[in-house]
């Protein structure tokens, strides 16, 4: 379960009742850490996730080791988590969603329908038919109805991250098929 903002602080306060200094620590550093991470990542949502994970790691080590400099520990842990996330993305060769959103070559409705355009449309339909139903739904809601990722997530009762994955997968699949079949 992802927690952020006040929910994250409340969770940790409840979780750390046996450590009286922990709630003060969480309240004192949470906003500062999220602000720092937001500036580095360019995303408050990702920053809150990494801050959450850093606090979880601190709490996991609570009984094992005495952390003499909690602020330094949190920042170092958060930086390590950022590096880990970056490495995972490089290994997966993930294209940022913004890049894929701007590449509309194959997804814009044709201005006039000629034989070439009809053929491309038929190929696009064929590529879309190969997708799973949730993947196809996310893609069509985004491209045809213009819904935002949060709106699609709410409508389909899935997470925003899942919507993004479905859209990225659909766009990659369609792009690959259009190149293969063209």
Backbone torsions as a table, in degrees:
resi	resn	phi	psi	omega
1	UNK	NA	128.3	178.1
2	UNK	-85.4	135.4	178.3
3	UNK	-123.1	148.1	176.0
4	UNK	-147.7	165.5	175.5
5	UNK	50.6	-130.1	-177.1
6	UNK	-61.8	-36.6	179.1
7	UNK	-60.9	-41.0	179.7
8	UNK	-63.4	-47.2	-179.6
9	UNK	-63.0	-45.1	179.4
10	UNK	-61.0	-43.3	179.2
11	UNK	-58.4	-48.0	-176.7
12	UNK	-69.3	-33.4	177.7
13	UNK	-65.6	-44.5	177.6
14	UNK	-64.0	-42.4	-176.2
15	UNK	-68.7	-28.8	-172.1
16	UNK	-111.5	32.6	-179.6
17	UNK	-57.7	-30.1	-178.4
18	UNK	-76.3	-10.6	179.7
19	UNK	-116.3	92.5	-172.9
20	UNK	-59.3	-25.5	-179.2
21	UNK	-80.9	-17.6	-175.4
22	UNK	-62.9	-47.3	179.5
23	UNK	-58.3	-39.0	178.5
24	UNK	-64.2	-43.4	178.8
25	UNK	-60.5	-46.6	-178.1
26	UNK	-62.9	-46.3	-178.7
27	UNK	-64.7	-37.4	-175.4
28	UNK	-71.5	-42.1	-171.9
29	UNK	-100.6	-17.1	-172.6
30	UNK	-58.6	-55.1	-177.9
31	UNK	-61.9	-40.9	179.3
32	UNK	-61.8	-45.6	-178.8
33	UNK	-66.0	-43.0	178.8
34	UNK	-63.8	-40.2	177.2
35	UNK	-61.8	-44.0	178.4
36	UNK	-62.2	-46.6	-178.8
37	UNK	-67.5	-37.8	178.5
38	UNK	-59.8	-42.4	-180.0
39	UNK	-64.9	-36.6	-178.5
40	UNK	-77.8	-36.4	-174.3
41	UNK	-95.0	-23.6	-176.7
42	UNK	76.8	14.0	-178.6
43	UNK	-146.6	117.9	178.9
44	UNK	-66.8	-36.9	-179.8
45	UNK	-61.3	-48.5	178.3
46	UNK	-64.7	-36.8	178.6
47	UNK	-62.9	-43.2	179.2
48	UNK	-64.8	-38.1	177.5
49	UNK	-62.6	-45.4	-179.0
50	UNK	-68.5	-40.2	177.0
51	UNK	-60.8	-43.6	177.5
52	UNK	-56.4	-49.5	-178.9
53	UNK	-63.5	-36.9	178.1
54	UNK	-64.1	-42.2	177.6
55	UNK	-66.5	-37.7	177.3
56	UNK	-61.0	-44.8	179.1
57	UNK	-62.5	-38.4	178.1
58	UNK	-64.0	-43.7	-179.9
59	UNK	-67.3	-34.7	177.8
60	UNK	-64.6	-31.6	-178.6
61	UNK	-90.5	-3.0	-174.7
62	UNK	-51.8	-45.1	-177.7
63	UNK	-83.4	-21.7	-174.9
64	UNK	-81.8	-48.4	-171.5
65	UNK	-133.9	144.4	174.4
66	UNK	-84.6	118.1	179.7
67	UNK	-88.8	110.4	-175.7
68	UNK	-82.0	-25.9	179.3
69	UNK	-126.9	82.2	-173.6
70	UNK	-61.7	-37.4	-179.8
71	UNK	-63.2	-46.5	178.5
72	UNK	-62.9	-40.9	178.3
73	UNK	-61.0	-45.1	-179.6
74	UNK	-62.9	-45.5	-178.6
75	UNK	-66.3	-42.9	179.5
76	UNK	-65.1	-42.7	178.3
77	UNK	-61.5	-44.6	179.7
78	UNK	-62.7	-42.4	178.4
79	UNK	-63.2	-41.5	177.6
80	UNK	-62.6	-40.1	178.5
81	UNK	-65.3	-38.4	176.4
82	UNK	-62.4	-44.5	179.7
83	UNK	-62.7	-44.0	178.6
84	UNK	-59.3	-45.4	-179.7
85	UNK	-62.8	-42.4	179.1
86	UNK	-62.0	-44.8	-179.9
87	UNK	-62.6	-41.6	178.0
88	UNK	-60.8	-42.2	-179.7
89	UNK	-67.7	-37.0	178.4
90	UNK	-67.0	-42.3	-179.6
91	UNK	-63.5	-40.6	179.8
92	UNK	-77.3	-13.3	-176.9
93	UNK	54.1	52.1	-178.6
94	UNK	-77.4	130.1	174.2
95	UNK	-85.4	134.3	177.2
96	UNK	-60.1	142.3	-177.5
97	UNK	-58.7	-31.9	-179.0
98	UNK	-64.6	-37.5	179.3
99	UNK	-66.0	-44.6	-179.2
100	UNK	-66.6	-35.0	-179.5
101	UNK	-65.3	-31.5	-177.0
102	UNK	-85.9	-13.7	-179.7
103	UNK	-90.7	84.9	-173.3
104	UNK	-102.4	16.8	-175.3
105	UNK	-50.8	-45.2	-172.8
106	UNK	-99.5	0.6	-170.1
107	UNK	-117.8	0.2	179.4
108	UNK	-89.8	134.8	177.9
109	UNK	-60.7	136.3	-177.8
110	UNK	-65.2	143.9	-179.7
111	UNK	-69.3	-43.0	174.7
112	UNK	-134.1	146.6	-175.4
113	UNK	-101.5	110.3	175.6
114	UNK	-114.7	-173.1	-178.0
115	UNK	-64.8	-39.3	178.3
116	UNK	-66.4	-43.2	179.6
117	UNK	-65.9	-38.0	177.8
118	UNK	-64.8	-39.0	178.3
119	UNK	-65.2	-44.8	178.1
120	UNK	-61.9	-40.2	178.9
121	UNK	-64.4	-41.0	177.8
122	UNK	-63.6	-40.9	177.3
123	UNK	-64.4	-39.4	178.8
124	UNK	-64.2	-43.7	177.8
125	UNK	-60.3	-41.5	178.9
126	UNK	-63.5	-42.7	178.2
127	UNK	-64.7	-42.7	179.2
128	UNK	-64.3	-33.8	179.7
129	UNK	-65.8	-22.9	179.3
130	UNK	-78.4	-15.6	-177.5
131	UNK	-77.9	156.7	173.0
132	UNK	-67.5	157.9	-177.9
133	UNK	-58.2	-48.4	179.9
134	UNK	-62.3	-37.9	179.8
135	UNK	-64.9	-46.6	179.5
136	UNK	-63.1	-42.3	-179.8
137	UNK	-61.4	-47.3	179.6
138	UNK	-58.5	-46.6	-178.6
139	UNK	-61.8	-47.7	-177.5
140	UNK	-68.4	-37.0	177.4
141	UNK	-64.1	-35.9	179.5
142	UNK	-73.4	-50.4	-171.4
143	UNK	-81.8	-36.2	-176.7
144	UNK	-93.7	-39.6	-178.6
145	UNK	-97.2	-11.4	176.8
146	UNK	71.2	23.0	179.9
147	UNK	-73.5	149.0	176.1
148	UNK	-77.9	166.2	179.2
149	UNK	-59.2	-45.9	177.7
150	UNK	-62.0	-36.2	178.5
151	UNK	-66.4	-40.7	178.3
152	UNK	-65.7	-44.2	179.5
153	UNK	-58.2	-43.4	179.7
154	UNK	-66.2	-44.2	-177.6
155	UNK	-64.4	-40.2	-176.4
156	UNK	-94.6	-2.8	179.1
157	UNK	58.8	48.4	175.5
158	UNK	-132.1	169.3	-179.9
159	UNK	-74.3	158.3	177.6
160	UNK	-63.3	-38.3	179.1
161	UNK	-61.7	-38.7	179.0
162	UNK	-67.0	-39.1	177.0
163	UNK	-60.4	-46.5	-179.9
164	UNK	-61.0	-43.0	179.4
165	UNK	-62.6	-44.3	179.5
166	UNK	-61.2	-44.0	-178.3
167	UNK	-65.8	-43.8	178.5
168	UNK	-61.3	-46.7	-179.8
169	UNK	-62.5	-41.9	179.4
170	UNK	-63.1	-44.5	-178.8
171	UNK	-65.2	-42.5	178.4
172	UNK	-63.8	-44.1	-179.8
173	UNK	-61.4	-49.0	-178.6
174	UNK	-63.7	-41.2	178.9
175	UNK	-62.2	-44.9	180.0
176	UNK	-62.9	-46.4	180.0
177	UNK	-64.1	-42.4	-179.5
178	UNK	-62.6	-37.8	178.3
179	UNK	-70.0	-39.6	-179.9
180	UNK	-67.1	-41.9	-172.5
181	UNK	-87.7	-15.8	-175.9
182	UNK	-74.8	NA	NA
